[in-house]
């Protein structure tokens, strides 16, 4: 019975570690902008600056 408890404990610890690792990767992927997002944002700022300065 004791070996079953130890096995259950280790299974629980490994499962928690895997779930925490996956959740951390998901947060990183969601907060990092893609290259297209960065380019779109940069172009929008350039258009805004040109419109304010009156350039065509």
Secondary structure, DSSP 4 states (H G I P E B T S, - for coil): -HHHHHHHHHHHHHHHHHHHHHHHHHHHHHHSPPHHHHHHHHHHHHHHHHHHHT--
